[in-house]
């Protein structure tokens, strides 16, 4: 137990790691709050600058940005009715009406306290659930990991986009990009078209920077002339009586957010919307109607989206399947540092697991401090014109892509992926499944081929083993249910009911 506590307190006792966590949390609040910037974009760019650091240092900074960024979107949602992040969309529904009533300070204070509570509950769930899941996941074979990879990609396409077909296409595109280069088993070239530069494959960090960073900058060009909205906030007044009054709702929303966050491919935006819907259905006789400044409508999404952070780490650390786009990027950071997320990560490197738990806890405490201070400075930052932000994003993306291997070709790739991502977004495609496909594609490929070798290259034996093993049978059923649920007549029946 004392050894676990030592691992847990690593970033608490090291002044440099403490500073990195604080810096990441502080920066994450402002990155998440500025419309046009996202925590996913920031994390993807950070990897390119931190891949030569020690793994603890890189994780401390990225985890801080993650925790702060999920919360940061609530500030602009409350003050300006502009969600800084997708996870704050539900927050704006009742947060902005509170600000129009002159209760912006109280709303920010309440959202901060509840966000921290949700974040800590999510981390507690990570600490308790991950070791149990990892013990179970050790029983997984190549078949199960192949099925998990496919389910993870399809879940992102199902839950984060307007169309399952578009999500599946985006995931398949990502898998194809991940296959570029030399075949790891036969050394034959795939999708290189005679280019020497493609023989080494496309670094997934370059793809992340292009699809998240450059593409978002191009999308924001359409709104470059939009004038920033100015807002004044005198001070934040956390209402402690409200915290006590709505504690039950916060706990319930935190539990829901943790569960939703633990589903591969979901994340805080889905958790927040579901928690808001749950609060609206379960709250009887609210003081103020939902949509007109109900505090329940502020508390539910804010606790849920921050609880989803801890939940998203559960499948990432135990199964190697990211819970959302940011944990997909963190998987990339772990791979860069020679670590492979999965059940053996917890048994082979328990110090890393407990360091992550301790670091997320520390980041949430810093969130409480920074979330209740600096509002006047914050209002100046969010008024920064897009004409300044967009070129800065593109420059950072180019520098980050080059810094990975000091290869100027990677800048071209990042820009090309950015243009592709821009058009995909314009036509309703999500880029999240693409990045997940880039990361999980090689894993699906390798495990499928191992499973086929184990089945002596006999497709009948392979299919028999899928249904003969209880774990792979359940995963196969889950995969079939996902496809069946997208059939047109079932979708019409669900909408009608």
N, C-alpha and C positions, 0 to 999 in steps of 0.2 A: 504493500500500500504506500509506503514512504517513497518507493521508487517511482510509482505512478504519479504521486504528488510532485515529485521533482521534475518529471517530464512535463506535467501540466503547468508548472510555474516557470518554465524555461524563459518564456518571453516576458514574464513579470519581473524576473530578477536580472535580466541582461539589459543594461541601459540602452544599448543600440537597438535591440529588438523592440524594446518598449517604445523608443522614439519612432521606429518604422511603423509600428502598429498605430500609434497616435497620428502620425503623418498620413498614413493610408486612410484612416477613418475620417479625418478632417477633409482630405482631398475628395474622398468618396461622396461626402455630403454635398459638396459644391458641384462635382461632376454629375451626380445623379439629379441635381436640382436644375441644371441648365438645360433647357429644351434643345435638342439636337445632339447633346452628348449622352452617353449611356455608360453604365458600369461595365457592360460587356465590351464595348469599344475600348474603354480605359484598360481593362484587364488584358485584352489582346495586345495592345501596344506595350503594356508594362512587361509582358513576358520577353519581348525582344530586347528590352533594356536590362532585364534581371537574370538572363539565362546563365551568366557567368558568376552570379552571386552564389553564396551558400544557400541550400534549399530552405533553411529556416528563415533566412532574411527575405528571400523572394516570397515565401508563403505569408510572412507577417505583413508585408506591404500589400499584397494582392487581397488577402483576407480582410484587411482593414478597409480597402477600397470597396470591396464587395458589401460588407456590412453597412458602411456609410452611404454607399450609392443606392441601396434598396430603400433606405429611409429618406434620402435627400429629395427624391421626387415629390414627397409630401409637402415640402415647403412651398414650392411654386404652385402646387395644386391648391393649397389653401389660400395663398396670397394673390395669385394671378389667374386661377382657374386654368392653368396650363400644367398638366402632369409632366414633371421632368422625366419620368420613367413610366413604362406600361403598368408597373405594379401600383402606381399612384392614381390610376384612372378612377377607381372606385372612391378614393379619398376625396377627390375634387367634388363629388356629387353633393356631399354635405359640408365639406371643409370650406369651400368658397362661400356658401351662404352664411356660415359663421363669421367669416372675415367681413362680409358686407354688413353684418350687424355690429361690427366693431369688436368682435371677439377673436380676432386673428391671433393675438398673443396667447390667449387661453387655449385656442385650438392647437397651436403649435406645441405648447407645453404638454397638453394632454396626449397628442400624437407621439411626442418624444418618449414620454414615460411608458406608454403602452407599447411602443415599438421595441423599447429595450426589454420590457417584460416578455414580449413574444419572442425576441431573439434569444433570451436566456433559456426559455422553455424549449426552443428548438435545439439549442446546444445540449441541454440536459437529455433530450430524446436521442441525440446523436451518441452521447456517451453511454447511454444505457442500451440502445438498440443495436448499434453497429457491431459490438463484439458477438452478440447472439446471432445476427444475420451472417457474419463472417464465418462463424463455426458451422453454420448450415451450408454456406456457399462452398466450403472446401470439398463437399461431396459432388460439386458440379464437374461434368466432363466437357469435352470439346463441343458436344451436341448442345448442351445447355448454354454455353457461352455464345455459340452461334445464334441460337434462338433469342437470347437476351439482347444481343446486338441488334437484330432485326426488329424486335419489339420496341427497343429504345428509340430507334429512328422513326418507326411508324407512330409511336406515341406523340413525338414532337409534331409530326405532320397532322395527326388527328386533333390535337388539343390546341395547337398554337396558330393554326391557319384557318382560312375560310373554306378550304376544300381539302378533303382527304387525298384526292388525286394529285392536287398541286403539292401537298406535303410529301407524298410518296415520290413524286418526280424529283423534288428538291433533294430528298434523301438519297435517291439513286444517283443523282448528279454528283453529290458529295462522295459517294462510294467510288464512282468512276474516277474522280480527281484523286482520291486516296490510293487508287490502283496504279497511277502513273509511275513509271520507273521500272526497275529490275524486279522480276519475280523473286521473292525471297527463297523459294524452294528450288527453282530451276535456273535462275539467273537470266531468263529470257526477258526481252524488253516488252513492255506493255504501254500502249498509247503514247509512245515517244515520237513516232513519225520521223525517225532518223535524227532527232535533235539530241546532241550530247548533253545540253543543259537539263533535259528532262529525264535523263537516265537515273539520276539520283533521287527522282521523285519531287513532288511539290511539298515543301515544308508546310505543315498545317498552320503554323503561326502566320505565314505569309497569306494563306487563304483567309484566316481569321481577320487579319488586318484589312485585307481587301474587302471582304463581304460585310464586315461590321463597321470599320472605320471609314474607308474611302466611299463606300456606297451610301452611308448615312450622310456624309458631307455633301455628296451630290444631291441627295434628296432635299437637304436643307437649303440648297441653292434656290429652290423654288420659293422659299420664304425669306430670302436674304433682305428684302426691302421692308419686311414687317418691323414696325417700330416697337421697341421694348415697352412694356407696361410698367409704370412707376408705382410703387407702393410704399407706404410709410407704416412702420410698426414701432410703437413706443417701447414696449417691453413685453416679455413673456411672463404670464402668470399661471403656472400650473395649478389647477384646482385639485387639491388633494382629496377633497370630499368627492369629486367626480371619480377619481382613481379608485377609491374604496367602493363607491356605488356601482361602478361598472366592472369590478374585478371579475365577477362570474362570467360576463360576456367576453372579457379579455382572455380568460383561461380557455373558454370553449373555442374561441376563434384561433387561439394559439395552437390548440390540439388539431383543429382542422387544417391550419396552415402547415403544420409539421407533416401531417399525413399526405397532403397534396404535394408538398415539396419533395417528399421521398419518392413520388412516382416519377420515373425517368421521363424527362422531357416536358415537365409542367412548369414549375417555377412560381415566383411570387405574384405575377399578374393574375394567373388563374386562381391561385389561393385567395387573393384579395377579393376578386369578384364573387367567388363562391361564398366567402365569409360574409360579404355584404348582403348577398341574397339570403343567407341563413339568418343573419341578424334581422333583416326586414321581415322575414316570415315568422320568427320566434318572438319578436318584441311586441308586447301587447300594450296598447295605449301609451306610445311615446309622448314626451312633453311637446316635442315639435315633430311634425310629419317628416318622414324620410324624404330627402331631396330639398328640404327647406332649412337645414341646419341641425339635424338630429345628431347628437353626440354619439349615439350608437352606430350611426353610419360612418363616423370618423374612426371610432375605436376598432370595429371589427376588421376592416381591411388593413389597418396599420399593424395590428398585432399579427394578423395572418401572414402578411407578406414578409415580415421579418422572421417569423418562426419558420417559414419555408427555407430560409438560408441554412439552418441546421439540418432540416430535413433533406435538402438537396445533397448534402455531404454524405448521407447514409448510403445510397446506392453507388455513389462515386467511390467511396473508400472500400466498400465491402464487395461490390460486384464489378467495379471498373466501368460502370455505366453512369454517365453524368445525369444529375437531377435537372439541370437547366444549362443554359448557354455558358454561364460563368464557370460552373464546375467542369464543363467540357474544356474550357481554357485551362483550368487548374490541372486537369488530367494531363494536358500538354506540358505544363510546367513540370509536373512530376516525371514525365517521360524524359524530358530534357535533362533532368538531374539523375537519370539512371534508375528511377523508381517505377514500379508497375502497380497501379491501383488494382485492388482485388482482395480476396480473402487472405492471401498470404501476406499482404502489406501489414495487417494488424498483428500477425504472429511473428513475422521476420523483423519488422521495425515498429514495435509498440511505442517507442519514444516519439516517432513522428505522429502517430495517431493522437496521443495525449497532448502533444505540442499543439496540434490543430485545435483540439477541444479547448485548451487553455487560451490559445490565441484568439479564438472566436469569442470566448467569454470576456477577455480583456478588451476586445474591439467594441463589444456592446457597452461596457462601462465607459469607454471613451466616448461612445455615441451619446450617452446620457449627459456627459459634460459639454461636449461640443454642440449637442442638439438644443441645449438651453441657453447658449451664449452666441454672440456674434451675429445677431439678426441684422443689425444695421449694416455691417460689412457685407453680409449675404445679399441684401437687397441691391447693393451696388454691383456685385458680381453678376447677378442674373440679368442686369440691364446691359451687359456687354453685347455690343452689336454682333449679329451673325456674320457681318462682313469681316470681322476680325477672327472670330472663332473658326470659321470654315477653312480658311487658308492654313491656320495653325494646325487643325486636325490633319489636313493632307500632308503637311510638312512632317509632322510627327509620325504619320503612317509610313511615309517614304523612308525616313531615318530608321524607324523600327524594322522595316522589311530588309533594309540593307545590312543592319547590324547583326542579323542572325548568323550569316556566314560571310559577311563582307562581299556580297555578290550583287553587283548592280542589276543583274537580270531579275532578281527578286523584286526590285522596285517596279519593273515593268509588269511582272505577274500581279503584284498587289493592285496596281492601277487597273489592269485588265479585269481582275476579279471584282474590283469596285464598280466598273462600268456594267459588268454582267449583273452584279447584285442590284444595281440601281434599276435596271430594266425589269428584273425579276420582281422587285418591290412594287414597281409601277403597275405590274399586271397581277398583283395579289399573291405572289409567292413569298414564303417566309425563308430567310437565309439560315435560320437556326438548324433545320434538318440538314442543310448542306454541310455545315461545319461538323455536325454530329456524324454525318456519313463519311467525311474525310478522316475522322478519328477512328470510328468504329469499323469502317470498311475493311482495312487490313486485318482487323481482329476477326471479323466474320469470315473473310476469305480463308485465313489460316486455320481457323477452327473447323470450318466446313471440310477442308481438305484433309485435316487430321482425322475427322470423323469418318470420311470416306475411306481413308487408308485403313482405319480400324475395321470398317465393314468390308474390306477386301475389294473395294471399288465396285461393290454390288449395290445398286440403288434399292433393290428390294430389301436387302439386309439393313441398309441405312434407314429406310422408312419403318421397318419392323422395330428397330432399336429406339426410334423416336417414340413409339407408343408403348413399348415394353417397359421402359424405365419410368417410374412414377413422376420424377421431376420433369423430365423432357416431355412426358405426356401432358402434364398440366400446362407447361409453357406452350406446347403446340396447340392445345385447346384455347389458351388465351390469344394466341396469334390468329386462330381461325375465327374466334369471336370478334376480334378487332376488324377483320375483313368483312364478316357477316353484318356487323353493325353499320357498315357503310353502304349496304345494299339499298337501292332507292326506295323500295316499298317499306323497309324497316324504318328508314329515316322519315318517310311521310307519316308512318304510324306513330312514331315518337312525337313528332310535331303536333299531330292531331290530339294525342293524349295529354 
